[in-house]
């Protein structure tokens, strides 16, 4: 009898196991996959131009500049389903996305694969599952490095997506992505495709590396298949368009088609001051101009021409009401200079010399790039920068046969900070922010930390610095607990981001945020002093390189560069709430 019961239990166990989905694969479906064909655009709705399917079944968005190209399949709606498709990136500064449960052009989920120049060159592949709503932003529910997937442009990748209730499962080239759960959109909705084209690799500019403006189609797709219970889709409401949160500080560019964000500060009278460099051609001769806003960044005055001597540097108003332009020469002898204004930036004094950056001669530092002024709670001023030597370093190197061979890291390549306790009259010697080796008997490799630094102070008084990576999948993170005098060794940080030097801020309530490149133009928010972060993609132009400033309690202004898809500077107002970030609507 016991033997029969044992055999019966084994049969039940085998039956149960047979009914489970295999590890790393989707659960079986009784339906066959059906293809999603474009059929010359029939039963598809497009935003920013019609997509095309060629004779080989490759689907591609228009090869024209746009913040986003969207295609919605309006024939059927799906709640739970499985989808299978292939995608490739055609250019850098792009994204390849699959839309699901779309209610309209403002409300849907998005599985997407962001492509950024530094990220694809460094060989790390990222995937994300996000939610789009009427804010116009893409809230990233989960973004992770997918190991084992190559990131070169032009490769085809397979994506498989399983959507069941509030649970979303994704595989890329057979590699699993963390399970995401969300119930914001539970009703059946449309599926579709998403892409944008912020930059195309074109011909490089000698010594700079920036390509010529040449916009191509962002990403391509093929072999789109789906299975699941389909229902009749509601009539597509073409009147609902994607929301837009950004605006132009200078709606009519006038002199200077190309605009580069240089510095952002608040004058003693409360007006905001924005310095731009403007030029008729990209990387051509630029002119420094100053704009001002009396309504906390909503609208801006006409451009005030500044002397060429004030084209670089950082504008800052200290707590005692002194408005200064702080400059540091980027080449030896690295003089520290300052000009002062007593009329809220309308006129400026001649530059005065305040010393120099004192690097040890043996290092052979040939160049130093310094960012904005960070004022600590005790009034100490801290500036961050990075150096490079005379030889080719991580930002240059040799190109051959489609590869770039980077230069070595030397003692001359590091990130640093300098401090002033008297309002900027005197500055300390540079201090490396990749802290010392605590056990010199155990060698540590030099890190690729000679790059753009973003920093802010937490509620507890610590300083968090994040450094742009070159080959690391994440930013470098380092901390100081004594006002920047000493730093811990840099560690792998919380997320990838680039072009965020002057775009990190802490609000009076203690929130930390940083804005920059990847995915698209993104902002990361921490409300627990830099321990955890939430990401939103808030725009898609390529360049970033912006500046942030809290302009009213828990409202931060972000001004940033558009470049190839749009040469004018853009701006957004970001409000910190207990739930995260939201845009402040602005229609000047």
GUZASE-680377 format. One line per 4 residues: their letters; for each residue x, y, z of C-alpha. Coordinates in steps of 0.02 Angstrom, whole numbers, plus 50000, padded with zeros to 5 digits. Layout:
N
a	X,Y,Z  ...
//
This chain:
588
xxxx	50000,50000,50000  50141,50120,50046  50226,50081,49880  50065,50123,49784
xxxx	50047,50288,49878  50229,50329,49846  50209,50295,49659  50049,50397,49656
xxxx	50136,50546,49740  50279,50534,49615  50153,50538,49472  50071,50694,49546
xxxx	50241,50778,49565  50290,50738,49385  50123,50806,49324  50150,50966,49422
xxxx	50327,50988,49358  50269,50958,49179  50147,51102,49197  50278,51228,49251
xxxx	50365,51342,49125  50548,51305,49099  50674,51417,49184  50726,51559,49068
xxxx	50580,51534,48948  50404,51597,48933  50253,51494,48979  50177,51400,48834
xxxx	50025,51472,48745  49888,51382,48654  49889,51515,48517  50007,51533,48373
xxxx	50107,51692,48346  50038,51814,48219  50146,51940,48127  50128,52127,48149
xxxx	50150,52190,47971  50144,52371,47917  50047,52342,47757  50092,52514,47689
xxxx	50033,52598,47848  49858,52524,47853  49793,52504,48031  49940,52598,48104
xxxx	49943,52771,48181  50105,52869,48175  50176,53014,48275  50311,53119,48189
xxxx	50298,53035,48020  50255,52867,47942  50367,52716,47967  50414,52608,47818
xxxx	50433,52420,47793  50552,52367,47655  50549,52211,47546  50648,52115,47678
xxxx	50521,52155,47814  50631,52282,47902  50530,52420,47984  50614,52590,48006
xxxx	50556,52762,48065  50582,52919,47960  50763,52977,47939  50725,53151,48004
xxxx	50758,53242,48166  50622,53214,48295  50611,53202,48483  50519,53038,48463
xxxx	50449,52927,48324  50298,52823,48377  50195,52692,48285  50037,52618,48361
xxxx	49952,52462,48291  49769,52513,48297  49688,52351,48237  49681,52255,48402
xxxx	49704,52281,48588  49799,52162,48701  49797,52138,48888  49900,51982,48922
xxxx	50012,51927,48779  50182,51867,48723  50282,51963,48593  50439,51920,48498
xxxx	50537,52041,48389  50710,52090,48330  50787,52263,48335  50949,52352,48296
xxxx	51020,52525,48326  51064,52620,48168  51144,52773,48250  51207,52828,48420
xxxx	51097,52939,48526  50945,52828,48496  50824,52705,48573  50728,52551,48515
xxxx	50563,52523,48603  50410,52410,48603  50249,52491,48665  50111,52393,48753
xxxx	49944,52426,48838  49936,52597,48756  49776,52691,48795  49829,52838,48686
xxxx	49989,52928,48637  50015,52985,48817  49980,52828,48918  50072,52663,48890
xxxx	50211,52547,48946  50375,52539,48854  50510,52405,48842  50661,52494,48771
xxxx	50846,52482,48740  50937,52650,48753  51093,52685,48650  51219,52819,48699
xxxx	51389,52852,48621  51493,52815,48775  51387,52664,48822  51395,52573,48656
xxxx	51582,52608,48634  51621,52543,48808  51529,52380,48775  51385,52378,48898
xxxx	51206,52345,48848  51059,52416,48946  50874,52374,48942  50729,52460,49028
xxxx	50544,52439,49063  50458,52606,49087  50291,52694,49101  50236,52845,48999
xxxx	50101,52963,49062  50032,53136,49028  50185,53217,49106  50274,53189,48941
xxxx	50411,53096,49034  50462,52913,49030  50469,52848,49209  50594,52706,49216
xxxx	50521,52563,49319  50680,52461,49299  50842,52486,49201  50978,52355,49209
xxxx	51139,52306,49125  51106,52147,49024  51263,52043,49035  51324,51943,48888
xxxx	51241,52053,48756  51359,52151,48640  51321,52336,48615  51393,52377,48444
xxxx	51281,52477,48325  51209,52377,48180  51187,52210,48270  51017,52127,48271
xxxx	50951,52075,48442  50803,51966,48488  50681,52023,48622  50544,51917,48700
xxxx	50413,51996,48811  50283,51910,48920  50146,52019,48994  50027,51938,49118
xxxx	49924,52044,49234  50039,52164,49325  50193,52058,49291  50311,52093,49145
xxxx	50452,51976,49095  50585,52014,48966  50726,51917,48883  50860,51993,48769
xxxx	50955,51870,48661  50898,51737,48784  50962,51833,48936  50832,51866,49071
xxxx	50790,52039,49135  50725,52066,49313  50537,52043,49330  50443,52209,49336
xxxx	50272,52229,49419  50158,52377,49395  49970,52400,49386  49954,52578,49320
xxxx	49879,52517,49154  49780,52357,49179  49659,52371,49033  49698,52299,48861
xxxx	49784,52424,48748  49877,52444,48586  50053,52384,48548  50176,52480,48444
xxxx	50355,52540,48416  50460,52687,48477  50624,52765,48425  50713,52933,48417
xxxx	50867,52998,48328  50973,53117,48429  51138,53092,48339  51217,53004,48193
xxxx	51404,52964,48190  51459,53066,48036  51631,53137,48009  51728,53179,48167
xxxx	51799,53351,48203  51988,53338,48231  52035,53358,48415  51853,53366,48471
xxxx	51769,53205,48418  51599,53282,48387  51519,53228,48223  51442,53334,48090
xxxx	51255,53355,48093  51185,53205,47998  51022,53135,48063  50978,52956,48017
xxxx	50838,52836,48064  50859,52789,48247  50822,52603,48256  50749,52466,48147
xxxx	50638,52317,48187  50592,52154,48101  50499,51990,48131  50372,52066,48249
xxxx	50257,51930,48315  50125,51926,48451  50005,51800,48528  49873,51819,48661
xxxx	49691,51862,48680  49651,52009,48566  49501,52122,48578  49431,52254,48463
xxxx	49529,52415,48489  49441,52577,48529  49441,52710,48396  49612,52792,48397
xxxx	49607,52970,48461  49729,53061,48348  49696,53221,48445  49795,53158,48595
xxxx	49977,53196,48561  50129,53160,48670  50146,53290,48806  50294,53409,48804
xxxx	50372,53476,48964  50521,53571,48892  50528,53748,48824  50653,53866,48742
xxxx	50733,53999,48854  50769,54094,48692  50620,54058,48578  50693,54161,48434
xxxx	50880,54131,48425  50926,54289,48327  51115,54302,48332  51185,54131,48364
xxxx	51090,53981,48296  51192,53862,48404  51172,53884,48592  51284,53808,48726
xxxx	51237,53816,48911  51383,53886,49010  51327,53939,49185  51170,53966,49290
xxxx	51153,54064,49453  51040,54177,49555  51085,54362,49569  51075,54455,49737
xxxx	50909,54535,49684  50832,54362,49653  50841,54366,49463  50911,54212,49378
xxxx	51065,54232,49268  51098,54113,49124  51258,54124,49023  51257,54049,48850
xxxx	51388,54035,48715  51306,54066,48546  51376,54032,48373  51319,54032,48193
xxxx	51398,53861,48161  51429,53714,48277  51602,53729,48355  51625,53894,48264
xxxx	51674,54060,48345  51556,54085,48492  51499,54240,48586  51463,54242,48774
xxxx	51294,54315,48818  51196,54335,48979  51008,54312,48997  50904,54354,49150
xxxx	50737,54294,49217  50627,54384,49344  50497,54244,49355  50606,54099,49416
xxxx	50653,54033,49245  50487,54040,49155  50535,54181,49035  50702,54260,48992
xxxx	50760,54430,48933  50856,54471,48775  51039,54426,48765  51167,54541,48849
xxxx	51338,54530,48766  51479,54489,48888  51664,54527,48866  51761,54383,48787
xxxx	51864,54374,48947  51706,54311,49037  51662,54174,48912  51713,54035,49031
xxxx	51697,54007,49217  51557,53995,49345  51434,54128,49404  51398,54119,49590
xxxx	51315,54226,49723  51381,54187,49896  51276,54193,50054  51343,54365,50094
xxxx	51269,54432,49930  51428,54445,49824  51402,54404,49641  51560,54341,49558
xxxx	51618,54260,49397  51748,54128,49448  51872,54077,49312  52020,53959,49307
xxxx	52139,53946,49160  52129,53774,49080  52315,53772,49038  52473,53815,49135
xxxx	52498,53918,49240  52315,53880,49288  52281,54054,49358  52128,54076,49468
xxxx	52034,54234,49418  51873,54323,49469  51765,54468,49413  51633,54547,49523
xxxx	51467,54632,49487  51382,54758,49602  51227,54781,49493  51160,54603,49476
xxxx	51263,54559,49325  51234,54712,49216  51417,54765,49226  51572,54673,49284
xxxx	51740,54724,49353  51906,54684,49273  51973,54511,49313  52080,54499,49468
xxxx	52210,54364,49499  52182,54258,49655  52320,54130,49639  52338,53972,49536
xxxx	52305,53786,49541  52462,53715,49616  52491,53543,49540  52655,53453,49582
xxxx	52777,53479,49439  52817,53293,49427  52638,53254,49373  52653,53346,49208
xxxx	52473,53412,49210  52440,53494,49042  52255,53536,49057  52127,53563,49195
xxxx	51939,53581,49170  51839,53652,49317  51650,53657,49343  51527,53760,49446
xxxx	51545,53825,49623  51462,53717,49757  51425,53813,49917  51415,53706,50075
xxxx	51301,53737,50222  51442,53820,50320  51482,53940,50177  51635,53846,50112
xxxx	51651,53854,49922  51706,53696,49831  51746,53678,49646  51775,53514,49556
xxxx	51876,53476,49401  51984,53350,49311  52156,53350,49234  52249,53271,49089
xxxx	52431,53253,49042  52525,53290,48883  52503,53115,48812  52343,53044,48737
xxxx	52224,52990,48874  52056,52909,48896  51965,53047,48801  52071,53029,48645
xxxx	52177,52888,48574  52206,52817,48401  52076,52752,48277  52110,52604,48163
xxxx	51998,52482,48071  51839,52533,48161  51915,52529,48335  51977,52663,48453
xxxx	52134,52629,48554  52131,52733,48711  52283,52809,48791  52346,52754,48962
xxxx	52295,52824,49131  52442,52922,49203  52476,53015,49364  52421,53173,49273
xxxx	52244,53104,49247  52131,53126,49398  51980,53220,49465  52003,53346,49604
xxxx	51922,53480,49710  51982,53647,49780  51908,53738,49932  51886,53918,49988
xxxx	51831,53972,50162  51835,54160,50129  51708,54180,49989  51827,54139,49847
xxxx	51973,54254,49888  52092,54110,49925  52085,53930,49869  52165,53771,49933
xxxx	52283,53659,49836  52195,53528,49727  52143,53369,49817  52113,53206,49722
xxxx	51935,53146,49752  51983,52965,49721  52042,52944,49900  52210,52870,49948
xxxx	52248,52685,49950  52217,52635,50133  52341,52490,50118  52483,52537,49998
xxxx	52555,52362,50016  52402,52302,49918  52409,52392,49752  52248,52460,49678
xxxx	52231,52496,49493  52216,52677,49439  52035,52714,49396  51966,52807,49246
xxxx	51912,52951,49357  51994,53092,49259  51829,53156,49192  51680,53271,49222
xxxx	51627,53285,49405  51453,53318,49474  51435,53352,49660  51312,53408,49795
xxxx	51296,53408,49984  51173,53296,50078  51065,53342,50227  51194,53263,50343
xxxx	51331,53374,50273  51423,53244,50171  51475,53284,49993  51430,53158,49857
xxxx	51531,53168,49696  51486,53069,49540  51614,53057,49400  51576,53025,49217
xxxx	51645,52854,49164  51734,52807,49005  51722,52616,49005  51636,52581,49171
xxxx	51451,52537,49154  51414,52652,49302  51469,52823,49359  51609,52829,49487
xxxx	51548,52876,49661  51650,52951,49802  51610,53037,49968  51686,53165,50084
xxxx	51631,53188,50264  51739,53338,50306  51693,53470,50177  51805,53406,50037
xxxx	51971,53396,50131  51979,53205,50117  51889,53079,50006  51858,52894,50008
xxxx	51921,52788,49861  51801,52798,49715  51679,52653,49694  51563,52596,49555
xxxx	51412,52708,49570  51224,52688,49553  51189,52715,49367  51263,52766,49199
xxxx	51260,52951,49154  51364,53070,49050  51374,53259,49017  51309,53305,49191
xxxx	51452,53413,49257  51354,53564,49320  51186,53478,49329  51185,53405,49505
xxxx	51092,53495,49645  51027,53470,49820  50863,53554,49869  50826,53640,50033
xxxx	50719,53491,50081  50867,53374,50054  50826,53292,49886  50972,53258,49770
xxxx	50953,53261,49582  51068,53249,49434  51025,53269,49249  51123,53213,49098
xxxx	51139,53089,48956  51071,52910,48963  50938,52856,48936  50908,53000,48815
xxxx	50910,53156,48925  50875,53087,49098  50859,53147,49276  50897,53039,49427
xxxx	50819,53083,49596  50870,53024,49770  50765,53063,49923  50870,52961,50043
xxxx	51036,53055,50031  51107,52964,49881  51073,52785,49933  50936,52744,49806
xxxx	50885,52832,49646  50734,52845,49529  50757,52885,49344  50649,52978,49218
xxxx	50689,53006,49035  50631,53186,49012  50689,53224,48835  50788,53147,48692
xxxx	50912,53270,48612  51089,53209,48617  51200,53336,48703  51140,53372,48882
xxxx	51289,53469,48960  51167,53575,49059  51151,53661,49228  51027,53643,49372
xxxx	50974,53767,49506  50836,53765,49638  50732,53918,49593  50594,53898,49724
xxxx	50566,53771,49863  50581,53597,49785  50574,53665,49607  50734,53644,49506
xxxx	50769,53727,49339  50867,53622,49215  50938,53708,49060  51029,53598,48934
xxxx	51094,53585,48756  50999,53504,48614  51127,53506,48473  51110,53397,48319
xxxx	50924,53365,48323  50896,53543,48388  51037,53672,48406  50945,53781,48532
xxxx	50957,53763,48720  50805,53691,48808  50741,53706,48986  50625,53616,49106
xxxx	50560,53650,49280  50563,53495,49391  50460,53484,49551  50510,53366,49691
xxxx	50361,53283,49776  50348,53143,49904  50309,53027,49758  50457,53081,49653
xxxx	50474,53211,49514  50347,53296,49404  50361,53434,49273  50304,53610,49309
xxxx	50206,53663,49156  50274,53816,49071  50211,53900,48915  50299,54068,48899
//
